[in-house]
């Protein structure tokens, strides 16, 4: 498509050349991204992680789980793990009103991966594995 476009002036010709350069870069990045996705899927498959059986848990979420906490046994309880990844809310009650807010503690990247899975499960109305 770009080869058919001709610039009427020097500026138009430079825009066409820049667009062609960017298109080459985008194609290279798409190939790199596909290779990274394949490597991630292979790595998760090699880890034999059963958590991918849960709806909404992609190989990339599992890669975060494995990458940040390879030994789940080190956490004495589910509450300790939740505190580590920042998923429990913080109570900020005042007077007789009980309120909760988002905790900014813990591993925010891992928290985001878990949040993405939860939102996917809610969006598709599936039973959640994260229910307390």
Secondary structure by P-SEA (a helix, b strand, c coil): cccccccccaaaaaaaaaaaaaaaaaaaaaaaaaaaaaaaaaaaaaacccccccccccaaaaaaaaaacccccccccaaaaaaaaccbbbbbccccbbbbbbbccccaaaaaaaaaaaaaaaaacccccccc
